[in-house]
Amino acid sequence: MKNLFKSNNFITLLAMLFITLTLFSCQRDDAAEDDLPQEELTNIVLNVKNLSTQQSISYNYSIGATSSPIIKLIDGASYEVRTVFLNGSEDVTQEIKDAKDEHFLIFDFPRSQVNLTRLDTAESTGTNGKVGLITKWEVIKTVNNPSPLLKVKLIHEPATASEGQNGTAWGSVTGGETDAEASFQLSN
């Protein structure tokens, strides 16, 4: 009987430990203080305007989707791109602007040649530089390798950030956590 009682206590203790670990492992550090929790971002929208024709097209990526929008770019053309973040149908981009010292966007074109310049105003320029909500893309070659794509990452609280090019990515950080990320296909 003593062995049965001890094993029940042990099983109860293991169950409590498992529940505790499960609850706390699914939360980010400082989640209560995060101004824009991961769970509140459902879409990343790129509003791409051809600077020659002034034609604008929106490309909407649903976070967690299995397919990605195809952005059509013309080699040699320049585009102004505005990045918008949604929670359902609500635009929450202003929350990123309000916390501009805590956010930074990385744009990675691993199979294309695109020069990127950040055009952010003071409204979205923080201590780590320009967040990247407004950018200019100068397309050298859209399809430089098979299956070209663009990877966009919103980083929360980077320790440091650089706007410069790092390999095929425009922007790099140390520290921080990914608030949201998206992949867009690219084509001509």
KOLDO-934103 format. One record per residue: residue number from 1; residue in three letters; x, y, z of N, C-alpha, C in turn. Coordinates in steps of 0.2 Angstrom, whole numbers, plus 5000, padded with zeros to 4 digits. Example, Ala and Ser with C-alpha at 12.3 -4.5 7.8 and 13.67 -1.06 7.14 Angstrom:
<rs>
   marvex   kedo   n_c1   n_c2   n_c3   ca_c1   ca_c2   ca_c3   c_c1   c_c2   c_c3
        1    ALA   5066   4972   5039    5062    4978    5039   5066   4984   5039
        2    SER   5064   4989   5035    5068    4995    5036   5064   5000   5039
</rs>
This chain:
<rs>
   marvex   kedo   n_c1   n_c2   n_c3   ca_c1   ca_c2   ca_c3   c_c1   c_c2   c_c3
        1    MET   5004   4994   5000    5000    5000    5000   5004   5006   5000
        2    LYS   5010   5006   5004    5014    5012    5004   5017   5013   4997
        3    ASN   5019   5008   4993    5022    5009    4986   5017   5012   4982
        4    LEU   5010   5010   4982    5005    5013    4978   5004   5020   4980
        5    PHE   5004   5022   4986    5003    5029    4988   5009   5033   4985
        6    LYS   5015   5031   4986    5021    5035    4983   5021   5035   4976
        7    SER   5019   5030   4972    5018    5031    4965   5013   5036   4963
        8    ASN   5007   5036   4966    5002    5041    4965   5004   5048   4965
        9    ASN   5008   5049   4971    5011    5056    4972   5016   5057   4966
       10    PHE   5020   5053   4964    5025    5054    4959   5021   5055   4952
       11    ILE   5016   5051   4951    5012    5053    4944   5009   5059   4945
       12    THR   5006   5061   4950    5003    5068    4951   5008   5073   4950
       13    LEU   5014   5073   4953    5019    5077    4952   5021   5078   4945
       14    LEU   5022   5072   4941    5024    5073    4934   5019   5076   4930
       15    ALA   5012   5075   4932    5007    5078    4928   5007   5085   4929
       16    MET   5008   5088   4935    5008    5095    4936   5014   5098   4933
       17    LEU   5020   5095   4933    5026    5097    4930   5025   5098   4922
       18    PHE   5021   5093   4919    5020    5093    4912   5015   5099   4910
       19    ILE   5010   5100   4914    5005    5105    4913   5009   5112   4913
       20    THR   5013   5113   4918    5016    5119    4919   5021   5120   4914
       21    LEU   5025   5115   4911    5029    5116    4906   5026   5118   4899
       22    THR   5020   5115   4898    5016    5116    4892   5013   5123   4892
       23    LEU   5011   5125   4898    5008    5132    4898   5013   5137   4897
       24    PHE   5019   5137   4900    5024    5142    4899   5029   5141   4893
       25    SER   5029   5135   4890    5033    5135    4884   5030   5138   4878
       26    CYS   5024   5139   4878    5020    5142    4872   5020   5149   4872
       27    GLN   5023   5152   4877    5023    5160    4878   5030   5162   4876
       28    ARG   5030   5168   4873    5036    5172    4872   5038   5175   4878
       29    ASP   5045   5177   4879    5047    5181    4884   5044   5187   4884
       30    ASP   5042   5190   4890    5039    5197    4890   5033   5198   4886
       31    ALA   5029   5192   4885    5023    5192    4881   5018   5197   4884
       32    ALA   5017   5198   4890    5013    5203    4893   5014   5210   4891
       33    GLU   5021   5211   4890    5023    5218    4888   5023   5219   4881
       34    ASP   5023   5214   4877    5023    5215    4870   5018   5219   4867
       35    ASP   5020   5224   4863    5014    5229    4861   5011   5226   4855
       36    LEU   5013   5221   4852    5010    5218    4846   5011   5211   4846
       37    PRO   5008   5207   4850    5009    5200    4851   5008   5196   4844
       38    GLN   5012   5191   4843    5012    5187    4837   5005   5185   4835
       39    GLU   5001   5183   4840    4994    5181    4838   4990   5186   4835
       40    GLU   4992   5192   4836    4987    5198    4833   4989   5200   4826
       41    LEU   4994   5197   4823    4996    5198    4816   4993   5192   4812
       42    THR   4988   5194   4807    4986    5189    4803   4988   5189   4796
       43    ASN   4990   5195   4794    4991    5197    4787   4997   5202   4786
       44    ILE   5001   5201   4781    5006    5206    4779   5004   5208   4772
       45    VAL   5003   5214   4771    5001    5216    4764   5007   5221   4761
       46    LEU   5009   5219   4755    5014    5224    4752   5010   5228   4746
       47    ASN   5010   5234   4747    5007    5238    4742   5012   5241   4737
       48    VAL   5013   5238   4731    5018    5239    4727   5016   5244   4721
       49    LYS   5019   5250   4721    5018    5255    4716   5024   5255   4711
       50    ASN   5022   5254   4704    5027    5255    4699   5028   5263   4698
       51    LEU   5034   5265   4699    5035    5272    4699   5035   5275   4692
       52    SER   5036   5271   4687    5035    5274    4680   5028   5274   4678
       53    THR   5024   5269   4680    5017    5269    4677   5012   5272   4683
       54    GLN   5014   5272   4689    5010    5274    4695   5005   5269   4696
       55    GLN   5005   5263   4693    5000    5258    4695   5002   5254   4701
       56    SER   4997   5254   4706    4998    5250    4712   4994   5244   4712
       57    ILE   4998   5239   4715    4994    5232    4716   4996   5230   4723
       58    SER   4991   5227   4727    4992    5225    4734   4993   5217   4733
       59    TYR   4998   5215   4737    4999    5208    4738   4998   5206   4745
       60    ASN   4993   5202   4747    4991    5200    4754   4993   5193   4755
       61    TYR   4998   5192   4760    5000    5186    4763   4997   5185   4769
       62    SER   4993   5179   4770    4990    5177    4776   4995   5173   4780
       63    ILE   4997   5175   4786    5002    5172    4790   5000   5164   4792
       64    GLY   5004   5160   4790    5003    5153    4791   5000   5150   4785
       65    ALA   4999   5153   4780    4996    5150    4773   5001   5146   4770
       66    THR   4998   5141   4766    5002    5136    4763   5004   5139   4756
       67    SER   5001   5144   4753    5003    5147    4747   5004   5154   4748
       68    SER   5008   5157   4743    5010    5164    4744   5008   5168   4737
       69    PRO   5007   5174   4738    5005    5178    4732   5012   5179   4728
       70    ILE   5010   5180   4721    5016    5181    4717   5016   5188   4715
       71    ILE   5022   5192   4716    5023    5199    4715   5026   5199   4708
       72    LYS   5023   5203   4703    5026    5203    4697   5030   5210   4696
       73    LEU   5036   5209   4695    5041    5214    4694   5044   5215   4687
       74    ILE   5046   5220   4685    5049    5221    4678   5056   5223   4680
       75    ASP   5061   5219   4676    5068    5221    4677   5069   5228   4674
       76    GLY   5073   5231   4678    5075    5238    4677   5070   5243   4679
       77    ALA   5064   5241   4682    5059    5246    4685   5060   5247   4692
       78    SER   5058   5253   4695    5058    5255    4702   5051   5255   4705
       79    TYR   5050   5253   4711    5044    5252    4714   5044   5256   4721
       80    GLU   5039   5259   4723    5038    5261    4730   5034   5256   4733
       81    VAL   5036   5253   4739    5032    5248    4742   5031   5250   4750
       82    ARG   5024   5249   4751    5022    5251    4758   5020   5244   4761
       83    THR   5022   5243   4767    5021    5237    4771   5015   5238   4776
       84    VAL   5010   5234   4776    5004    5235    4780   5003   5229   4784
       85    PHE   5002   5229   4791    5001    5223    4795   4993   5223   4797
       86    LEU   4990   5218   4796    4983    5217    4798   4982   5212   4804
       87    ASN   4977   5213   4808    4974    5209    4813   4967   5208   4810
       88    GLY   4966   5202   4806    4959    5201    4803   4959   5207   4798
       89    SER   4953   5211   4798    4953    5216    4794   4955   5223   4796
       90    GLU   4958   5223   4803    4960    5229    4806   4967   5231   4804
       91    ASP   4969   5237   4802    4976    5239    4801   4979   5240   4807
       92    VAL   4984   5237   4809    4988    5238    4815   4995   5241   4814
       93    THR   4996   5243   4808    5003    5246    4806   5004   5252   4811
       94    GLN   4999   5256   4813    5001    5261    4817   5004   5259   4824
       95    GLU   5002   5253   4826    5005    5250    4833   5013   5249   4832
       96    ILE   5015   5247   4826    5022    5246    4824   5025   5253   4824
       97    LYS   5022   5258   4821    5025    5265    4821   5025   5268   4828
       98    ASP   5020   5267   4832    5020    5269    4839   5026   5266   4843
       99    ALA   5028   5260   4841    5034    5256    4844   5039   5256   4840
      100    LYS   5041   5261   4836    5046    5261    4831   5053   5259   4834
      101    ASP   5054   5260   4840    5061    5259    4843   5061   5251   4844
      102    GLU   5056   5248   4844    5056    5240    4845   5055   5236   4839
      103    HIS   5054   5239   4833    5053    5235    4827   5058   5236   4822
      104    PHE   5059   5231   4817    5063    5232    4812   5062   5226   4806
      105    LEU   5061   5228   4800    5059    5224    4795   5066   5222   4791
      106    ILE   5066   5215   4789    5071    5213    4785   5068   5210   4779
      107    PHE   5071   5212   4773    5068    5210    4766   5074   5206   4763
      108    ASP   5072   5200   4761    5077    5195    4759   5075   5193   4752
      109    PHE   5079   5194   4747    5078    5192    4740   5083   5187   4738
      110    PRO   5083   5181   4740    5088    5176    4739   5089   5174   4732
      111    ARG   5084   5175   4728    5085    5172    4721   5084   5178   4715
      112    SER   5085   5184   4718    5084    5190    4713   5089   5195   4715
      113    GLN   5090   5200   4711    5094    5205    4712   5090   5212   4712
      114    VAL   5089   5214   4718    5085    5220    4720   5088   5224   4725
      115    ASN   5089   5231   4723    5092    5235    4728   5086   5239   4731
      116    LEU   5087   5239   4738    5082    5242    4742   5084   5248   4746
      117    THR   5080   5253   4746    5081    5259    4750   5075   5260   4755
      118    ARG   5077   5261   4761    5071    5263    4766   5070   5270   4765
      119    LEU   5063   5272   4764    5061    5278    4764   5056   5281   4770
      120    ASP   5057   5277   4775    5053    5279    4781   5054   5286   4783
      121    THR   5048   5289   4785    5048    5296    4788   5050   5296   4795
      122    ALA   5050   5301   4799    5051    5301    4806   5046   5297   4810
      123    GLU   5040   5296   4807    5035    5293    4810   5037   5285   4811
      124    SER   5041   5283   4806    5043    5276    4807   5051   5275   4807
      125    THR   5054   5280   4810    5061    5279    4811   5063   5279   4818
      126    GLY   5066   5274   4821    5067    5273    4828   5074   5273   4830
      127    THR   5076   5271   4835    5083    5271    4838   5087   5266   4834
      128    ASN   5084   5261   4831    5088    5256    4827   5088   5258   4819
      129    GLY   5085   5264   4818    5085    5266    4811   5078   5266   4808
      130    LYS   5078   5266   4801    5071    5266    4798   5068   5259   4798
      131    VAL   5062   5258   4801    5059    5252    4802   5059   5248   4795
      132    GLY   5057   5251   4790    5056    5248    4783   5049   5248   4781
      133    LEU   5044   5252   4784    5037    5251    4782   5036   5254   4775
      134    ILE   5041   5259   4773    5041    5262    4766   5048   5261   4763
      135    THR   5048   5257   4757    5054    5256    4754   5054   5257   4746
      136    LYS   5059   5258   4743    5060    5259    4736   5064   5252   4734
      137    TRP   5061   5249   4729    5065    5243    4726   5067   5245   4719
      138    GLU   5073   5244   4717    5076    5245    4711   5078   5238   4708
      139    VAL   5074   5236   4704    5074    5229    4701   5080   5228   4696
      140    ILE   5085   5224   4698    5090    5223    4693   5088   5217   4689
      141    LYS   5086   5211   4692    5085    5205    4689   5080   5201   4693
      142    THR   5074   5201   4691    5069    5197    4695   5070   5190   4696
      143    VAL   5071   5187   4690    5072    5179    4690   5080   5178   4689
      144    ASN   5083   5178   4695    5091    5177    4694   5092   5170   4695
      145    ASN   5088   5166   4698    5088    5159    4699   5081   5156   4699
      146    PRO   5080   5150   4698    5074    5147    4698   5070   5148   4705
      147    SER   5063   5149   4704    5059    5150    4710   5061   5156   4714
      148    PRO   5061   5162   4711    5063    5168    4715   5057   5170   4720
      149    LEU   5060   5172   4726    5055    5174    4731   5058   5180   4735
      150    LEU   5053   5182   4739    5055    5188    4744   5053   5185   4751
      151    LYS   5057   5186   4756    5056    5184    4763   5056   5190   4767
      152    VAL   5050   5192   4770    5049    5198    4774   5049   5195   4782
      153    LYS   5053   5198   4786    5052    5197    4793   5052   5203   4797
      154    LEU   5047   5203   4802    5046    5209    4807   5049   5207   4813
      155    ILE   5055   5210   4815    5058    5208    4821   5056   5213   4827
      156    HIS   5055   5210   4833    5053    5214    4839   5059   5214   4843
      157    GLU   5061   5220   4846    5066    5222    4850   5073   5219   4849
      158    PRO   5075   5221   4843    5082    5219    4841   5087   5222   4845
      159    ALA   5092   5219   4847    5098    5223    4851   5101   5228   4847
      160    THR   5102   5226   4841    5105    5231    4836   5102   5229   4829
      161    ALA   5102   5234   4825    5099    5233    4818   5103   5237   4813
      162    SER   5104   5234   4807    5107    5238    4802   5103   5238   4795
      163    GLU   5103   5244   4792    5099    5244    4786   5102   5241   4780
      164    GLY   5109   5241   4780    5113    5239    4775   5111   5232   4772
      165    GLN   5114   5230   4766    5113    5223    4763   5118   5218   4767
      166    ASN   5115   5213   4768    5119    5207    4771   5117   5201   4767
      167    GLY   5122   5200   4762    5121    5194    4758   5115   5196   4753
      168    THR   5110   5192   4753    5104    5194    4749   5099   5198   4752
      169    ALA   5100   5199   4759    5095    5202    4763   5096   5210   4764
      170    TRP   5091   5214   4764    5092    5221    4766   5090   5222   4773
      171    GLY   5095   5222   4777    5094    5223    4784   5096   5217   4788
      172    SER   5099   5218   4794    5101    5213    4798   5100   5215   4806
      173    VAL   5100   5210   4810    5099    5212    4817   5103   5207   4821
      174    THR   5104   5209   4828    5106    5204    4833   5101   5205   4838
      175    GLY   5100   5199   4841    5094    5198    4846   5087   5199   4843
      176    GLY   5083   5200   4847    5076    5201    4845   5072   5194   4844
      177    GLU   5066   5195   4843    5062    5189    4841   5058   5191   4835
      178    THR   5056   5186   4831    5052    5187    4825   5044   5188   4827
      179    ASP   5041   5194   4826    5034    5195    4827   5030   5192   4821
      180    ALA   5033   5192   4815    5029    5190    4809   5034   5189   4803
      181    GLU   5032   5184   4799    5036    5183    4793   5032   5180   4787
      182    ALA   5034   5182   4781    5030    5180    4775   5035   5179   4770
      183    SER   5032   5175   4765    5036    5173    4759   5031   5175   4753
      184    PHE   5034   5179   4748    5031    5180    4742   5035   5178   4736
      185    GLN   5031   5175   4731    5035    5173    4725   5036   5179   4721
      186    LEU   5041   5179   4717    5042    5184    4712   5042   5182   4705
      187    SER   5040   5186   4700    5040    5184    4693   5040   5190   4689
      188    ASN   5041   5189   4683    5041    5195    4678   5034   5195   4675
</rs>
